[in-house]
């Protein structure tokens, strides 16, 4: 039996020693428990220590010695927090042990004397005597360095996969656009050029049967243009590459209403010309996907889109008053497309929020950064030259002087051949883009400018606005492959007098040049009002 012997003398009234009181307390169980605890400490493969209430180390195992590089003598009596890279964080964890009685998986980093680091999860609990008094703390540090390294590697792989997914999505979008560009920039323009050449043949034909055959081929070419135009629009809407997000979303709303019957109210707050065309396309696709979810899940006939800029961030929100859902379901149902939008939004440095409740509708919000605009208040030399150019009235000669503007050479050739064969019309110049059109218009001062709507470097509406600024009496006729109300309105607001399609006959085009067209009602007097 292991005992603790306690004794004291006892005396009489005069202080004489009469004898001794002695007691022996059996501590066999306590010593066995202590030995058992000690064996557990040494058996642990993880660093294991006991710590006094004051934070001093009172015992350690061999794993602690290996992890710190310090001897047992150096460790015992030292402040336990000194062996962590963040001592204050370690002391805060120790305070929590006394507040709650324990802590679990508290992350810390042990520092070896030679500088090596070990990521650990700190687990500790208080231990007490028989009366419930706290004697100290048992603490173990589980090495998770390898686990953390694996997790970081998995996270790195996940980020790589996300980037690859984004790149694949962008590559898919680029391929769609490449095919759409081929259809629009090559095939449609070649067919349009062929139509203009064909019109010359038809105009010179003397035989009624030959003219009928020319008309039949012309109708076939027009149908081919319409088919190609519809396909290119579905693949990659041209409007989505104009960087004006407001215009992109208005176009999307019209298309969704026409195809799906969903009425979409679009509100644009402020200037939404983006610096990044890729961002405009992403937001277009995101809005398209969110509207598709409204159609598929919300069971409503109306939705709303709101877009604005907050600093350098573009904020897009799509909302409805439909059935709603539990946002947690998105984690289990990524197939609806919103999960993909969320991932791509984060990769672009933004964030996405989803707010919904059953029976209370849904709101999907995206915030993504746009590239910083370059601030430059100085006019370019070209603009300065335009501003200083003399302003005069167009020619009053019998022949109308025409400037042709189109970035497709085959279309210019077809139009030029047609104009050169027409009476009362003089082709004075050809420009391949909007900027060159402004320069040539100022130099040549034509009576009429035939202006392509979609062009690189400068859009047709901006070129029209500049030309009308310097030559207000010059008539501008917009020429386009696309019969879109918003684009017509944009050209009319810029100052164009008419808007015609490249599929029209030579007679209609000449009538427009001469200001005598009365056919299809898309001139400025009958144009749709902006909403």
HELIX and SHEET records of a PDB file:
HELIX    1   1 UNK A   28  UNK A   43  1                                  16    
HELIX    2   2 UNK A   62  UNK A   68  1                                   7    
HELIX    3   3 UNK A   72  UNK A   75  1                                   4    
HELIX    4   4 UNK A   80  UNK A   83  5                                   4    
HELIX    5   5 UNK A   87  UNK A  100  1                                  14    
HELIX    6   6 UNK A  145  UNK A  181  1                                  37    
HELIX    7   7 UNK A  182  UNK A  188  3                                   7    
HELIX    8   8 UNK A  189  UNK A  204  1                                  16    
HELIX    9   9 UNK A  208  UNK A  235  1                                  28    
HELIX   10  10 UNK A  238  UNK A  241  5                                   4    
HELIX   11  11 UNK A  245  UNK A  260  1                                  16    
HELIX   12  12 UNK A  277  UNK A  293  1                                  17    
HELIX   13  13 UNK A  294  UNK A  298  3                                   5    
HELIX   14  14 UNK A  329  UNK A  332  1                                   4    
HELIX   15  15 UNK A  334  UNK A  336  5                                   3    
HELIX   16  16 UNK A  338  UNK A  347  1                                  10    
HELIX   17  17 UNK A  381  UNK A  388  1                                   8    
HELIX   18  18 UNK A  409  UNK A  420  1                                  12    
HELIX   19  19 UNK A  434  UNK A  444  1                                  11    
HELIX   20  20 UNK A  460  UNK A  470  1                                  11    
HELIX   21  21 UNK A  485  UNK A  494  1                                  10    
HELIX   22  22 UNK A  506  UNK A  513  1                                   8    
SHEET    1   A 2 UNK A   3  UNK A  11  0                                        
SHEET    2   A 2 UNK A  17  UNK A  26 -1                                        
SHEET    1   B 5 UNK A  57  UNK A  60  0                                        
SHEET    2   B 5 UNK A  47  UNK A  51 -1                                        
SHEET    3   B 5 UNK A 134  UNK A 143 -1                                        
SHEET    4   B 5 UNK A 117  UNK A 128 -1                                        
SHEET    5   B 5 UNK A 102  UNK A 111 -1                                        
SHEET    1   C 5 UNK A 263  UNK A 269  0                                        
SHEET    2   C 5 UNK A 302  UNK A 310  1                                        
SHEET    3   C 5 UNK A 313  UNK A 320 -1                                        
SHEET    4   C 5 UNK A 362  UNK A 369 -1                                        
SHEET    5   C 5 UNK A 351  UNK A 356 -1                                        
SHEET    1   D 5 UNK A 425  UNK A 431  0                                        
SHEET    2   D 5 UNK A 400  UNK A 405  1                                        
SHEET    3   D 5 UNK A 448  UNK A 452  1                                        
SHEET    4   D 5 UNK A 475  UNK A 480  1                                        
SHEET    5   D 5 UNK A 498  UNK A 501  1                                        
END                                                                             
